[in-house]
Amino acid sequence: TLFAFDEGQALSEHTAPFDAVAQVLEGEADITVAGKTVRVSAGEMVLMPANQPHAVNARTRFKMLLTIIRSA
């Protein structure tokens, strides 16, 4: 899924039943996973493990590709 955020937009903390990888395509954001916040920018990736709370806060206009990993 492709996400695009304006500066200051956020995705509130939530959990998901599957692992996911956020690939940063453009801009800069803070991504929080299980209480730890990392600042990410274009070219970086973040693993979001299943059932761990995570959130996204765009520091600039920001695009990310989210890939959900559904194991069999």
N, CA, C and O atoms as a Tripos MOL2 file, in Angstrom:
@<TRIPOS>MOLECULE
protein
  288   287    72     0     0
PROTEIN
NO_CHARGES

@<TRIPOS>ATOM
      1 N           0.8400   -1.1670    0.0000 N.3       1 THR1
      2 CA          0.0000    0.0000    0.0000 C.3       1 THR1
      3 C           0.8860    1.2310    0.0000 C.2       1 THR1
      4 O           1.8360    1.3120    0.7790 O.2       1 THR1
      5 N           0.5890    2.1840   -0.8560 N.am      2 LEU2
      6 CA          1.3340    3.4310   -0.9110 C.3       2 LEU2
      7 C           0.6350    4.4610   -0.0290 C.2       2 LEU2
      8 O          -0.5620    4.7080   -0.1770 O.2       2 LEU2
      9 N           1.3980    5.0640    0.8950 N.am      3 PHE3
     10 CA          0.8850    6.1120    1.7650 C.3       3 PHE3
     11 C           1.5780    7.4180    1.4160 C.2       3 PHE3
     12 O           2.7800    7.4310    1.1490 O.2       3 PHE3
     13 N           0.8320    8.5140    1.4150 N.am      4 ALA4
     14 CA          1.3970    9.8470    1.2180 C.3       4 ALA4
     15 C           0.8410   10.7500    2.3130 C.2       4 ALA4
     16 O          -0.3650   10.7810    2.5550 O.2       4 ALA4
     17 N           1.7410   11.4870    2.9730 N.am      5 PHE5
     18 CA          1.3780   12.3540    4.0860 C.3       5 PHE5
     19 C           1.8560   13.7750    3.7900 C.2       5 PHE5
     20 O           2.9140   13.9610    3.1900 O.2       5 PHE5
     21 N           1.0890   14.7640    4.2030 N.am      6 ASP6
     22 CA          1.5720   16.1380    4.2200 C.3       6 ASP6
     23 C           2.3700   16.3350    5.5010 C.2       6 ASP6
     24 O           2.2230   15.5640    6.4490 O.2       6 ASP6
     25 N           3.2030   17.3520    5.5350 N.am      7 GLU7
     26 CA          3.9660   17.6600    6.7370 C.3       7 GLU7
     27 C           3.0220   17.7700    7.9330 C.2       7 GLU7
     28 O           2.0110   18.4690    7.8690 O.2       7 GLU7
     29 N           3.3550   17.0800    9.0200 N.am      8 GLY8
     30 CA          2.5590   17.1380   10.2360 C.3       8 GLY8
     31 C           1.4430   16.1170   10.3150 C.2       8 GLY8
     32 O           0.8620   15.9300   11.3840 O.2       8 GLY8
     33 N           1.1270   15.4530    9.2210 N.am      9 GLN9
     34 CA          0.0980   14.4160    9.2750 C.3       9 GLN9
     35 C           0.6480   13.1850    9.9810 C.2       9 GLN9
     36 O           1.8570   12.9530   10.0090 O.2       9 GLN9
     37 N          -0.2630   12.4010   10.5520 N.am     10 ALA10
     38 CA          0.1750   11.2380   11.3210 C.3      10 ALA10
     39 C          -0.7930   10.0730   11.1440 C.2      10 ALA10
     40 O          -1.9510   10.2420   10.7630 O.2      10 ALA10
     41 N          -0.2810    8.9120   11.4310 N.am     11 LEU11
     42 CA         -1.0720    7.6950   11.5230 C.3      11 LEU11
     43 C          -0.9720    7.2860   12.9850 C.2      11 LEU11
     44 O           0.1110    6.9430   13.4590 O.2      11 LEU11
     45 N          -2.0840    7.3180   13.7000 N.am     12 SER12
     46 CA         -2.0500    7.0880   15.1460 C.3      12 SER12
     47 C          -1.6260    5.6540   15.4820 C.2      12 SER12
     48 O          -1.6940    4.7530   14.6470 O.2      12 SER12
     49 N          -1.1960    5.4780   16.7090 N.am     13 GLU13
     50 CA         -0.7000    4.1860   17.1560 C.3      13 GLU13
     51 C          -1.7730    3.1050   17.0110 C.2      13 GLU13
     52 O          -2.9340    3.3020   17.3700 O.2      13 GLU13
     53 N          -1.3530    1.9700   16.4790 N.am     14 HIS14
     54 CA         -2.2480    0.8370   16.2770 C.3      14 HIS14
     55 C          -1.3990   -0.4340   16.1790 C.2      14 HIS14
     56 O          -0.1700   -0.3610   16.1710 O.2      14 HIS14
     57 N          -2.0450   -1.5830   16.1050 N.am     15 THR15
     58 CA         -1.3540   -2.8520   15.8930 C.3      15 THR15
     59 C          -1.9420   -3.5310   14.6630 C.2      15 THR15
     60 O          -3.0230   -3.1720   14.1940 O.2      15 THR15
     61 N          -1.2160   -4.5110   14.1520 N.am     16 ALA16
     62 CA         -1.6700   -5.2960   13.0050 C.3      16 ALA16
     63 C          -1.2870   -6.7580   13.2530 C.2      16 ALA16
     64 O          -0.2970   -7.0260   13.9340 O.2      16 ALA16
     65 N          -2.0500   -7.6970   12.7130 N.am     17 PRO17
     66 CA         -1.7920   -9.1140   12.9890 C.3      17 PRO17
     67 C          -0.6420   -9.7300   12.1910 C.2      17 PRO17
     68 O          -0.3050  -10.8980   12.3860 O.2      17 PRO17
     69 N          -0.0340   -8.9360   11.2840 N.am     18 PHE18
     70 CA          1.0560   -9.4510   10.4510 C.3      18 PHE18
     71 C           2.2650   -8.5290   10.5350 C.2      18 PHE18
     72 O           2.1270   -7.3390   10.8160 O.2      18 PHE18
     73 N           3.4650   -9.0890   10.2880 N.am     19 ASP19
     74 CA          4.6600   -8.2580   10.1460 C.3      19 ASP19
     75 C           4.4660   -7.3500    8.9350 C.2      19 ASP19
     76 O           3.7610   -7.6990    7.9880 O.2      19 ASP19
     77 N           5.1020   -6.1820    8.9800 N.am     20 ALA20
     78 CA          5.0580   -5.2580    7.8470 C.3      20 ALA20
     79 C           6.3960   -4.5490    7.7320 C.2      20 ALA20
     80 O           7.1220   -4.3950    8.7140 O.2      20 ALA20
     81 N           6.7120   -4.1160    6.5050 N.am     21 VAL21
     82 CA          7.9220   -3.3370    6.2450 C.3      21 VAL21
     83 C           7.4940   -2.0200    5.6050 C.2      21 VAL21
     84 O           6.7510   -2.0010    4.6240 O.2      21 VAL21
     85 N           7.9830   -0.9130    6.1840 N.am     22 ALA22
     86 CA          7.7430    0.4080    5.6110 C.3      22 ALA22
     87 C           8.9970    0.8310    4.8670 C.2      22 ALA22
     88 O          10.0640    0.9590    5.4670 O.2      22 ALA22
     89 N           8.8750    1.0480    3.5650 N.am     23 GLN23
     90 CA          9.9880    1.5110    2.7280 C.3      23 GLN23
     91 C           9.7470    2.9850    2.4300 C.2      23 GLN23
     92 O           8.7510    3.3450    1.8020 O.2      23 GLN23
     93 N          10.6650    3.8340    2.8840 N.am     24 VAL24
     94 CA         10.5040    5.2760    2.7120 C.3      24 VAL24
     95 C          10.9210    5.6610    1.2920 C.2      24 VAL24
     96 O          12.0540    5.4170    0.8770 O.2      24 VAL24
     97 N           9.9950    6.2620    0.5640 N.am     25 LEU25
     98 CA         10.2350    6.6480   -0.8190 C.3      25 LEU25
     99 C          10.6240    8.1110   -0.9590 C.2      25 LEU25
    100 O          11.3770    8.4800   -1.8600 O.2      25 LEU25
    101 N          10.0990    8.9450   -0.0530 N.am     26 GLU26
    102 CA         10.3130   10.3880   -0.1910 C.3      26 GLU26
    103 C          10.0610   11.0540    1.1570 C.2      26 GLU26
    104 O           9.1610   10.6490    1.8930 O.2      26 GLU26
    105 N          10.8450   12.0670    1.4800 N.am     27 GLY27
    106 CA         10.6090   12.8470    2.6840 C.3      27 GLY27
    107 C          11.2140   12.2430    3.9340 C.2      27 GLY27
    108 O          12.0960   11.3860    3.8810 O.2      27 GLY27
    109 N          10.7020   12.7260    5.0730 N.am     28 GLU28
    110 CA         11.2330   12.3180    6.3780 C.3      28 GLU28
    111 C          10.0880   12.1760    7.3700 C.2      28 GLU28
    112 O           9.1410   12.9610    7.3590 O.2      28 GLU28
    113 N          10.1880   11.1520    8.2380 N.am     29 ALA29
    114 CA          9.1460   10.9090    9.2310 C.3      29 ALA29
    115 C           9.7490   10.2930   10.4820 C.2      29 ALA29
    116 O          10.8770    9.7990   10.4760 O.2      29 ALA29
    117 N           8.9740   10.3340   11.5460 N.am     30 ASP30
    118 CA          9.2870    9.5870   12.7560 C.3      30 ASP30
    119 C           8.3520    8.3850   12.7750 C.2      30 ASP30
    120 O           7.1340    8.5350   12.6800 O.2      30 ASP30
    121 N           8.9260    7.1960   12.8980 N.am     31 ILE31
    122 CA          8.1330    5.9780   13.0090 C.3      31 ILE31
    123 C           8.4160    5.3820   14.3810 C.2      31 ILE31
    124 O           9.5690    5.1570   14.7480 O.2      31 ILE31
    125 N           7.3590    5.1340   15.1230 N.am     32 THR32
    126 CA          7.4810    4.5630   16.4590 C.3      32 THR32
    127 C           6.9970    3.1290   16.4170 C.2      32 THR32
    128 O           5.8960    2.8460   15.9460 O.2      32 THR32
    129 N           7.8330    2.2230   16.9170 N.am     33 VAL33
    130 CA          7.4930    0.8000   16.9910 C.3      33 VAL33
    131 C           7.7840    0.3390   18.4140 C.2      33 VAL33
    132 O           8.9150    0.4380   18.8890 O.2      33 VAL33
    133 N           6.7520   -0.1660   19.0890 N.am     34 ALA34
    134 CA          6.8880   -0.6870   20.4490 C.3      34 ALA34
    135 C           7.5760    0.3260   21.3680 C.2      34 ALA34
    136 O           8.4320   -0.0420   22.1730 O.2      34 ALA34
    137 N           7.2020    1.5950   21.2460 N.am     35 GLY35
    138 CA          7.7170    2.6400   22.1140 C.3      35 GLY35
    139 C           9.0490    3.2480   21.7180 C.2      35 GLY35
    140 O           9.5020    4.1930   22.3640 O.2      35 GLY35
    141 N           9.6970    2.7310   20.6670 N.am     36 LYS36
    142 CA         10.9810    3.2650   20.2120 C.3      36 LYS36
    143 C          10.7650    4.0450   18.9150 C.2      36 LYS36
    144 O          10.2300    3.5080   17.9450 O.2      36 LYS36
    145 N          11.1820    5.3160   18.9020 N.am     37 THR37
    146 CA         10.9940    6.1730   17.7400 C.3      37 THR37
    147 C          12.2930    6.2910   16.9560 C.2      37 THR37
    148 O          13.3610    6.5200   17.5240 O.2      37 THR37
    149 N          12.1830    6.1320   15.6380 N.am     38 VAL38
    150 CA         13.3240    6.3240   14.7490 C.3      38 VAL38
    151 C          12.9370    7.3500   13.6900 C.2      38 VAL38
    152 O          11.8060    7.3650   13.2050 O.2      38 VAL38
    153 N          13.8910    8.2050   13.3410 N.am     39 ARG39
    154 CA         13.6890    9.1680   12.2600 C.3      39 ARG39
    155 C          14.1630    8.4990   10.9790 C.2      39 ARG39
    156 O          15.2880    8.0040   10.9100 O.2      39 ARG39
    157 N          13.3120    8.4840    9.9730 N.am     40 VAL40
    158 CA         13.6390    7.8170    8.7100 C.3      40 VAL40
    159 C          13.5380    8.8020    7.5600 C.2      40 VAL40
    160 O          12.8090    9.7910    7.6260 O.2      40 VAL40
    161 N          14.2940    8.5040    6.4900 N.am     41 SER41
    162 CA         14.2420    9.3300    5.2870 C.3      41 SER41
    163 C          14.3320    8.4210    4.0710 C.2      41 SER41
    164 O          14.5260    7.2120    4.1970 O.2      41 SER41
    165 N          14.1900    9.0130    2.9030 N.am     42 ALA42
    166 CA         14.1450    8.2590    1.6470 C.3      42 ALA42
    167 C          15.2710    7.2390    1.5590 C.2      42 ALA42
    168 O          16.4300    7.5470    1.8390 O.2      42 ALA42
    169 N          14.9150    6.0190    1.1630 N.am     43 GLY43
    170 CA         15.8730    4.9340    1.0000 C.3      43 GLY43
    171 C          15.9690    4.0150    2.2040 C.2      43 GLY43
    172 O          16.6060    2.9650    2.1230 O.2      43 GLY43
    173 N          15.3540    4.3830    3.3140 N.am     44 GLU44
    174 CA         15.4210    3.5550    4.5190 C.3      44 GLU44
    175 C          14.1640    2.7020    4.6620 C.2      44 GLU44
    176 O          13.1180    2.9930    4.0830 O.2      44 GLU44
    177 N          14.3030    1.6330    5.4590 N.am     45 MET45
    178 CA         13.1870    0.7200    5.7040 C.3      45 MET45
    179 C          13.0660    0.4670    7.1990 C.2      45 MET45
    180 O          14.0560    0.5140    7.9300 O.2      45 MET45
    181 N          11.8370    0.1950    7.6490 N.am     46 VAL46
    182 CA         11.5810   -0.1180    9.0530 C.3      46 VAL46
    183 C          10.7030   -1.3520    9.1140 C.2      46 VAL46
    184 O           9.6910   -1.4370    8.4190 O.2      46 VAL46
    185 N          11.0930   -2.3120    9.9500 N.am     47 LEU47
    186 CA         10.2840   -3.5060   10.1900 C.3      47 LEU47
    187 C           9.3220   -3.2260   11.3330 C.2      47 LEU47
    188 O           9.7200   -2.7360   12.3900 O.2      47 LEU47
    189 N           8.0600   -3.5410   11.1120 N.am     48 MET48
    190 CA          7.0450   -3.3940   12.1490 C.3      48 MET48
    191 C           6.5010   -4.7890   12.4560 C.2      48 MET48
    192 O           5.6700   -5.3120   11.7140 O.2      48 MET48
    193 N           6.9700   -5.3870   13.5480 N.am     49 PRO49
    194 CA          6.5410   -6.7540   13.8710 C.3      49 PRO49
    195 C           5.0500   -6.8420   14.1790 C.2      49 PRO49
    196 O           4.4410   -5.8850   14.6570 O.2      49 PRO49
    197 N           4.4840   -7.9950   13.8990 N.am     50 ALA50
    198 CA          3.0670   -8.2570   14.1770 C.3      50 ALA50
    199 C           2.7610   -8.0060   15.6530 C.2      50 ALA50
    200 O           3.5710   -8.3010   16.5310 O.2      50 ALA50
    201 N           1.5970   -7.4650   15.8970 N.am     51 ASN51
    202 CA          1.0510   -7.2630   17.2420 C.3      51 ASN51
    203 C           1.8450   -6.2940   18.1100 C.2      51 ASN51
    204 O           1.6440   -6.2550   19.3240 O.2      51 ASN51
    205 N           2.7420   -5.5110   17.5120 N.am     52 GLN52
    206 CA          3.4800   -4.4710   18.2320 C.3      52 GLN52
    207 C           2.8950   -3.1110   17.8570 C.2      52 GLN52
    208 O           2.6900   -2.8410   16.6740 O.2      52 GLN52
    209 N           2.6240   -2.2590   18.8290 N.am     53 PRO53
    210 CA          2.0600   -0.9470   18.4900 C.3      53 PRO53
    211 C           3.0420   -0.1280   17.6640 C.2      53 PRO53
    212 O           4.2430   -0.1250   17.9320 O.2      53 PRO53
    213 N           2.5240    0.5610   16.6650 N.am     54 HIS54
    214 CA          3.3510    1.4030   15.8140 C.3      54 HIS54
    215 C           2.5480    2.6150   15.3380 C.2      54 HIS54
    216 O           1.3180    2.5920   15.2910 O.2      54 HIS54
    217 N           3.2910    3.6810   14.9830 N.am     55 ALA55
    218 CA          2.6730    4.9320   14.5480 C.3      55 ALA55
    219 C           3.6360    5.6520   13.6120 C.2      55 ALA55
    220 O           4.8370    5.3820   13.6130 O.2      55 ALA55
    221 N           3.0950    6.5720   12.8140 N.am     56 VAL56
    222 CA          3.8980    7.3420   11.8620 C.3      56 VAL56
    223 C           3.5460    8.8160   12.0120 C.2      56 VAL56
    224 O           2.3740    9.1770   12.1170 O.2      56 VAL56
    225 N           4.5870    9.6770   12.0230 N.am     57 ASN57
    226 CA          4.3950   11.1150   12.0770 C.3      57 ASN57
    227 C           5.2940   11.7580   11.0180 C.2      57 ASN57
    228 O           6.5190   11.6700   11.1050 O.2      57 ASN57
    229 N           4.6920   12.3970   10.0290 N.am     58 ALA58
    230 CA          5.4510   12.9940    8.9200 C.3      58 ALA58
    231 C           6.1070   14.2970    9.3620 C.2      58 ALA58
    232 O           5.4270   15.2190    9.8140 O.2      58 ALA58
    233 N           7.4250   14.3700    9.2320 N.am     59 ARG59
    234 CA          8.1720   15.5940    9.5530 C.3      59 ARG59
    235 C           8.1720   16.5400    8.3510 C.2      59 ARG59
    236 O           8.2230   17.7590    8.5140 O.2      59 ARG59
    237 N           8.1140   15.9710    7.1460 N.am     60 THR60
    238 CA          8.0110   16.7240    5.8980 C.3      60 THR60
    239 C           6.9650   15.9930    5.0550 C.2      60 THR60
    240 O           6.4080   14.9910    5.5050 O.2      60 THR60
    241 N           6.6940   16.4690    3.8580 N.am     61 ARG61
    242 CA          5.8550   15.6670    2.9570 C.3      61 ARG61
    243 C           6.5540   14.3330    2.8040 C.2      61 ARG61
    244 O           7.7710   14.2850    2.6200 O.2      61 ARG61
    245 N           5.8090   13.2630    2.8770 N.am     62 PHE62
    246 CA          6.3940   11.9440    3.0970 C.3      62 PHE62
    247 C           5.6010   10.8850    2.3390 C.2      62 PHE62
    248 O           4.3700   10.8950    2.3340 O.2      62 PHE62
    249 N           6.3310    9.9660    1.6950 N.am     63 LYS63
    250 CA          5.6880    8.8250    1.0320 C.3      63 LYS63
    251 C           6.3830    7.5530    1.4880 C.2      63 LYS63
    252 O           7.6070    7.5110    1.6140 O.2      63 LYS63
    253 N           5.5850    6.5110    1.7350 N.am     64 MET64
    254 CA          6.1420    5.2090    2.0870 C.3      64 MET64
    255 C           5.3250    4.1090    1.4280 C.2      64 MET64
    256 O           4.1210    4.2400    1.2100 O.2      64 MET64
    257 N           6.0110    3.0360    1.1220 N.am     65 LEU65
    258 CA          5.3630    1.8400    0.6010 C.3      65 LEU65
    259 C           5.3300    0.8390    1.7350 C.2      65 LEU65
    260 O           6.3730    0.4620    2.2700 O.2      65 LEU65
    261 N           4.1270    0.4040    2.1070 N.am     66 LEU66
    262 CA          3.9640   -0.5510    3.2010 C.3      66 LEU66
    263 C           3.6910   -1.9280    2.6030 C.2      66 LEU66
    264 O           2.7370   -2.1150    1.8480 O.2      66 LEU66
    265 N           4.5480   -2.8910    2.9540 N.am     67 THR67
    266 CA          4.3830   -4.2680    2.4990 C.3      67 THR67
    267 C           4.0470   -5.1270    3.7070 C.2      67 THR67
    268 O           4.8190   -5.2070    4.6630 O.2      67 THR67
    269 N           2.8920   -5.7650    3.6520 N.am     68 ILE68
    270 CA          2.4600   -6.6560    4.7260 C.3      68 ILE68
    271 C           2.9320   -8.0600    4.3980 C.2      68 ILE68
    272 O           2.7530   -8.5440    3.2810 O.2      68 ILE68
    273 N           3.5350   -8.7060    5.3820 N.am     69 ILE69
    274 CA          4.0890  -10.0380    5.1870 C.3      69 ILE69
    275 C           3.1620  -11.0500    5.8470 C.2      69 ILE69
    276 O           3.1510  -11.1980    7.0690 O.2      69 ILE69
    277 N           2.3970  -11.7340    5.0320 N.am     70 ARG70
    278 CA          1.4440  -12.7370    5.5400 C.3      70 ARG70
    279 C           2.0560  -14.1120    5.3530 C.2      70 ARG70
    280 O           2.1450  -14.6060    4.2290 O.2      70 ARG70
    281 N           2.4770  -14.7290    6.4380 N.am     71 SER71
    282 CA          3.0730  -16.0660    6.3320 C.3      71 SER71
    283 C           1.9830  -17.1240    6.3000 C.2      71 SER71
    284 O           0.8940  -16.9250    6.8370 O.2      71 SER71
    285 N           2.2840  -18.2380    5.6740 N.am     72 ALA72
    286 CA          1.3000  -19.3200    5.5220 C.3      72 ALA72
    287 C           1.1750  -20.1360    6.7770 C.2      72 ALA72
    288 O           0.3930  -21.0850    6.8210 O.2      72 ALA72
@<TRIPOS>BOND
     1     1     2 1
     2     2     3 1
     3     3     4 2
     4     3     5 am
     5     5     6 1
     6     6     7 1
     7     7     8 2
     8     7     9 am
     9     9    10 1
    10    10    11 1
    11    11    12 2
    12    11    13 am
    13    13    14 1
    14    14    15 1
    15    15    16 2
    16    15    17 am
    17    17    18 1
    18    18    19 1
    19    19    20 2
    20    19    21 am
    21    21    22 1
    22    22    23 1
    23    23    24 2
    24    23    25 am
    25    25    26 1
    26    26    27 1
    27    27    28 2
    28    27    29 am
    29    29    30 1
    30    30    31 1
    31    31    32 2
    32    31    33 am
    33    33    34 1
    34    34    35 1
    35    35    36 2
    36    35    37 am
    37    37    38 1
    38    38    39 1
    39    39    40 2
    40    39    41 am
    41    41    42 1
    42    42    43 1
    43    43    44 2
    44    43    45 am
    45    45    46 1
    46    46    47 1
    47    47    48 2
    48    47    49 am
    49    49    50 1
    50    50    51 1
    51    51    52 2
    52    51    53 am
    53    53    54 1
    54    54    55 1
    55    55    56 2
    56    55    57 am
    57    57    58 1
    58    58    59 1
    59    59    60 2
    60    59    61 am
    61    61    62 1
    62    62    63 1
    63    63    64 2
    64    63    65 am
    65    65    66 1
    66    66    67 1
    67    67    68 2
    68    67    69 am
    69    69    70 1
    70    70    71 1
    71    71    72 2
    72    71    73 am
    73    73    74 1
    74    74    75 1
    75    75    76 2
    76    75    77 am
    77    77    78 1
    78    78    79 1
    79    79    80 2
    80    79    81 am
    81    81    82 1
    82    82    83 1
    83    83    84 2
    84    83    85 am
    85    85    86 1
    86    86    87 1
    87    87    88 2
    88    87    89 am
    89    89    90 1
    90    90    91 1
    91    91    92 2
    92    91    93 am
    93    93    94 1
    94    94    95 1
    95    95    96 2
    96    95    97 am
    97    97    98 1
    98    98    99 1
    99    99   100 2
   100    99   101 am
   101   101   102 1
   102   102   103 1
   103   103   104 2
   104   103   105 am
   105   105   106 1
   106   106   107 1
   107   107   108 2
   108   107   109 am
   109   109   110 1
   110   110   111 1
   111   111   112 2
   112   111   113 am
   113   113   114 1
   114   114   115 1
   115   115   116 2
   116   115   117 am
   117   117   118 1
   118   118   119 1
   119   119   120 2
   120   119   121 am
   121   121   122 1
   122   122   123 1
   123   123   124 2
   124   123   125 am
   125   125   126 1
   126   126   127 1
   127   127   128 2
   128   127   129 am
   129   129   130 1
   130   130   131 1
   131   131   132 2
   132   131   133 am
   133   133   134 1
   134   134   135 1
   135   135   136 2
   136   135   137 am
   137   137   138 1
   138   138   139 1
   139   139   140 2
   140   139   141 am
   141   141   142 1
   142   142   143 1
   143   143   144 2
   144   143   145 am
   145   145   146 1
   146   146   147 1
   147   147   148 2
   148   147   149 am
   149   149   150 1
   150   150   151 1
   151   151   152 2
   152   151   153 am
   153   153   154 1
   154   154   155 1
   155   155   156 2
   156   155   157 am
   157   157   158 1
   158   158   159 1
   159   159   160 2
   160   159   161 am
   161   161   162 1
   162   162   163 1
   163   163   164 2
   164   163   165 am
   165   165   166 1
   166   166   167 1
   167   167   168 2
   168   167   169 am
   169   169   170 1
   170   170   171 1
   171   171   172 2
   172   171   173 am
   173   173   174 1
   174   174   175 1
   175   175   176 2
   176   175   177 am
   177   177   178 1
   178   178   179 1
   179   179   180 2
   180   179   181 am
   181   181   182 1
   182   182   183 1
   183   183   184 2
   184   183   185 am
   185   185   186 1
   186   186   187 1
   187   187   188 2
   188   187   189 am
   189   189   190 1
   190   190   191 1
   191   191   192 2
   192   191   193 am
   193   193   194 1
   194   194   195 1
   195   195   196 2
   196   195   197 am
   197   197   198 1
   198   198   199 1
   199   199   200 2
   200   199   201 am
   201   201   202 1
   202   202   203 1
   203   203   204 2
   204   203   205 am
   205   205   206 1
   206   206   207 1
   207   207   208 2
   208   207   209 am
   209   209   210 1
   210   210   211 1
   211   211   212 2
   212   211   213 am
   213   213   214 1
   214   214   215 1
   215   215   216 2
   216   215   217 am
   217   217   218 1
   218   218   219 1
   219   219   220 2
   220   219   221 am
   221   221   222 1
   222   222   223 1
   223   223   224 2
   224   223   225 am
   225   225   226 1
   226   226   227 1
   227   227   228 2
   228   227   229 am
   229   229   230 1
   230   230   231 1
   231   231   232 2
   232   231   233 am
   233   233   234 1
   234   234   235 1
   235   235   236 2
   236   235   237 am
   237   237   238 1
   238   238   239 1
   239   239   240 2
   240   239   241 am
   241   241   242 1
   242   242   243 1
   243   243   244 2
   244   243   245 am
   245   245   246 1
   246   246   247 1
   247   247   248 2
   248   247   249 am
   249   249   250 1
   250   250   251 1
   251   251   252 2
   252   251   253 am
   253   253   254 1
   254   254   255 1
   255   255   256 2
   256   255   257 am
   257   257   258 1
   258   258   259 1
   259   259   260 2
   260   259   261 am
   261   261   262 1
   262   262   263 1
   263   263   264 2
   264   263   265 am
   265   265   266 1
   266   266   267 1
   267   267   268 2
   268   267   269 am
   269   269   270 1
   270   270   271 1
   271   271   272 2
   272   271   273 am
   273   273   274 1
   274   274   275 1
   275   275   276 2
   276   275   277 am
   277   277   278 1
   278   278   279 1
   279   279   280 2
   280   279   281 am
   281   281   282 1
   282   282   283 1
   283   283   284 2
   284   283   285 am
   285   285   286 1
   286   286   287 1
   287   287   288 2
@<TRIPOS>SUBSTRUCTURE
     1 THR1         2 RESIDUE 1 A THR
     2 LEU2         6 RESIDUE 1 A LEU
     3 PHE3        10 RESIDUE 1 A PHE
     4 ALA4        14 RESIDUE 1 A ALA
     5 PHE5        18 RESIDUE 1 A PHE
     6 ASP6        22 RESIDUE 1 A ASP
     7 GLU7        26 RESIDUE 1 A GLU
     8 GLY8        30 RESIDUE 1 A GLY
     9 GLN9        34 RESIDUE 1 A GLN
    10 ALA10       38 RESIDUE 1 A ALA
    11 LEU11       42 RESIDUE 1 A LEU
    12 SER12       46 RESIDUE 1 A SER
    13 GLU13       50 RESIDUE 1 A GLU
    14 HIS14       54 RESIDUE 1 A HIS
    15 THR15       58 RESIDUE 1 A THR
    16 ALA16       62 RESIDUE 1 A ALA
    17 PRO17       66 RESIDUE 1 A PRO
    18 PHE18       70 RESIDUE 1 A PHE
    19 ASP19       74 RESIDUE 1 A ASP
    20 ALA20       78 RESIDUE 1 A ALA
    21 VAL21       82 RESIDUE 1 A VAL
    22 ALA22       86 RESIDUE 1 A ALA
    23 GLN23       90 RESIDUE 1 A GLN
    24 VAL24       94 RESIDUE 1 A VAL
    25 LEU25       98 RESIDUE 1 A LEU
    26 GLU26      102 RESIDUE 1 A GLU
    27 GLY27      106 RESIDUE 1 A GLY
    28 GLU28      110 RESIDUE 1 A GLU
    29 ALA29      114 RESIDUE 1 A ALA
    30 ASP30      118 RESIDUE 1 A ASP
    31 ILE31      122 RESIDUE 1 A ILE
    32 THR32      126 RESIDUE 1 A THR
    33 VAL33      130 RESIDUE 1 A VAL
    34 ALA34      134 RESIDUE 1 A ALA
    35 GLY35      138 RESIDUE 1 A GLY
    36 LYS36      142 RESIDUE 1 A LYS
    37 THR37      146 RESIDUE 1 A THR
    38 VAL38      150 RESIDUE 1 A VAL
    39 ARG39      154 RESIDUE 1 A ARG
    40 VAL40      158 RESIDUE 1 A VAL
    41 SER41      162 RESIDUE 1 A SER
    42 ALA42      166 RESIDUE 1 A ALA
    43 GLY43      170 RESIDUE 1 A GLY
    44 GLU44      174 RESIDUE 1 A GLU
    45 MET45      178 RESIDUE 1 A MET
    46 VAL46      182 RESIDUE 1 A VAL
    47 LEU47      186 RESIDUE 1 A LEU
    48 MET48      190 RESIDUE 1 A MET
    49 PRO49      194 RESIDUE 1 A PRO
    50 ALA50      198 RESIDUE 1 A ALA
    51 ASN51      202 RESIDUE 1 A ASN
    52 GLN52      206 RESIDUE 1 A GLN
    53 PRO53      210 RESIDUE 1 A PRO
    54 HIS54      214 RESIDUE 1 A HIS
    55 ALA55      218 RESIDUE 1 A ALA
    56 VAL56      222 RESIDUE 1 A VAL
    57 ASN57      226 RESIDUE 1 A ASN
    58 ALA58      230 RESIDUE 1 A ALA
    59 ARG59      234 RESIDUE 1 A ARG
    60 THR60      238 RESIDUE 1 A THR
    61 ARG61      242 RESIDUE 1 A ARG
    62 PHE62      246 RESIDUE 1 A PHE
    63 LYS63      250 RESIDUE 1 A LYS
    64 MET64      254 RESIDUE 1 A MET
    65 LEU65      258 RESIDUE 1 A LEU
    66 LEU66      262 RESIDUE 1 A LEU
    67 THR67      266 RESIDUE 1 A THR
    68 ILE68      270 RESIDUE 1 A ILE
    69 ILE69      274 RESIDUE 1 A ILE
    70 ARG70      278 RESIDUE 1 A ARG
    71 SER71      282 RESIDUE 1 A SER
    72 ALA72      286 RESIDUE 1 A ALA
